[in-house]
Amino acid sequence: MIDELSEAIRVDVEPNYRVEESSPAEQRYVFSYTITVHNHSPQAVQLLARYWKITQGSGKVQEVRGKGVVGKQPLIGPGQTFRYTSRAVLDGPVGVMEGTYTCVESAAQRPFEVAIAPFRLAGPNQVH
């Protein structure tokens, strides 16, 4: 069943290969990703936790769970956005990230999850 509140939260992702921080000779490929969370609901929501599934080109899967994002548990008001940038380090030039945010509707303290669609991390000269 689709939760209408989770449908009102949109997550946009802008991945970026960090050439200056990467070292292909050492199998270290660094990507930043900027996330913008849009609250299109009439309720304030708080982002409490995150879950990421990172699948590397080699097939290796890493799962990351934690409170909030970048050390914060932001409260996002109706019509507002929250933006942050974080990083992922892969052992190859290609990978995919996807996940969920656990949020709570602030007035009723009702928890819900927001899906983050898979997005590709790709270094230079990789097929898109």
N, C-alpha and C positions, 0 to 999 in steps of 0.2 A: 504494500500500500504506500503510495506517495504522500508524504506529509506536505500540506500546502505551504507551511512556513518554510520548510527547507527549499521548496521550489522558488520562493521569493528571494532567496539569497543566491547571488551569482558570483562565481569565482573566475577571474581572468588571470592568466599566467603569461608572463613574458620571460622565456628562458634566454640565457646568453652564455656563450663559451668564453671563458676567461683565459685567453692565450698567455697573458703575462704571469699567471699563477700556475699554469699547467706545465708538465714536463713529460711529453710523450716517450722520451727515452727511459723514463722511470715508471711508465704506465700510470701516470697521474694526470687525469683530465678533470679540470675544475669548471663547474658551471654555477652561475648565479641564476636565480629565478626571482622575479618580482611578482608578487601576488597582490591583486586588488580584490577585496571582498566588498560587494555591493549589497546593501540591505534595501530591497524594494518592498519590504513588508511595512505594515503600519505599527509594528512593535519594535522596541529596542531588543537587540540580541547580544549576548556575550559569547565570545569564542573562548571556550574553556580548554580544549585539548586538540591535538593533531595526531593523525596517523598517516604515514607515508609508506608506500611500497615502491622500492626503487629496483627496477630490473635492468641489469647491465647487459650490454651486447653479448657478453660471454655466457649469459643465462643465469649468472649469480643474482640472487634476490636478497635484498636487505630491507628489513622493516624497522621503522622508526616511530616511536610513540613518545609523547611528552605533553606536559601542561602548556597550554597557550602556544604562542608563536613569538619568536625572538624575545623571550623573557617577559612577554605581556599576555594578558587575558583581556583583550580590548572589548569595550562596550560600544556597539555600533548602533547609533540611533536610526530611526526611520528615515530613509532617503540618504543616509550617509554612507561613506566608504571608509575602509581601512586598508592601507597599503604598507607592505614591508618587503624587504629583500633578504634572501637567505642563500645558502650554498649547498651543493652536493659535489662530492669527489668520487669519480668513477675510475675503474682500472682500464677502461677502453674509451674510444671516442664517441660511442653511441649508447644511449640508454633511454628508458621510459620511466616516468614517475606518475603516480596516481595516489589518491588517498581520500581521507575524509576529515572534516572538522566536526568536533562535538561542540554543540552550542546549546545555549539555554535562552528561552524567551524570558526576558527579565521580569515582567510583571507577574506571570504565573509560575515562574521557575520550572517551566516545562522543557525538558531536554529533547534535542533532536539532532540528527546528523545531516551534514551537507556533503554531498559527493564532490570530489575534485576529479574531473575527467582526466584520462591519461594525456600526458604531454611528452613530447620528444626532446631529449637532450642530444645534440649532435655537434661535434667539433667541425672544424673547417674541412672542406672537400669531401663531406659525407653525403650520400644520396638522401634527398629529402622526400 
